[in-house]
């Protein structure tokens, strides 16, 4: 999402956790009797768990981003007899058991001349590579033609993340417009899908929907313009949020929901210092965009 602020994404994920009324052990469903401390704690918890959205920093997807070798050939394990497991002759593949994923992984170099061949990793249940366990691959189109596109697919059919999958597609056009879309499934958590695009100035709009395994749902919308960035959330239980981030960093927002202390008004300056004014008149101060005390 080209110009979307990281904070807006985090807030969306945070409220999603609240809107879904849980999503995991230890999370508290939204209730009409929520206090301002409850709201802040729930949003904080949501931010800390936002890694689960689109495979963020705590899922299998992010683990791959952090653990992928910068030079697979150099990091490849040596098998008995001095042969590198998974080596395809040019030293660009490796083969090793990944304890985090619970799968054997084989690097795949792909081909610059054949865009049907993805690069990344293929997974196996066994060292003999007779039982496939999924893959994490990226395909890239011909960079000399438009649209210039890339596609990713990450699927786990076995191992510690069996059933999890993520897919993305992005394209850039010759007139500097572009689009991206994605979808995924996280077992015992939910599914998501999003799509959007941008104009030649880089401004755009994105929409996303999340459906929790509990049956709850949430939609959110981002718009970027010369004014700044607008974010709106709607959830199945009535909890909602609207935020405006001005180009100078200042902004304002509103949180609504089934509670006597909502709606709450947020306002902050260009340094991220501001207040949350609750419906009962009480005020909570924050600094550096630390809205909910994370």
Beta strands, then each sheet from edge to edge (+ up, - down):
strand 1: 95-98
strand 2: 103-108
strand 3: 119-124
strand 4: 132-140
strand 5: 148-156
strand 6: 165-172
strand 7: 178-186
strand 8: 190-198
strand 9: 204-212
strand 10: 217-225
strand 11: 228-235
strand 12: 240-246
strand 13: 251-256
strand 14: 264-268
strand 15: 274-277
strand 16: 283-286
sheet 1: 1+ 2- 3+ 4- 5+ 6- 7+ 8- 9+ 10- 11+ 12- 13+ 14- 15+ 16-
end
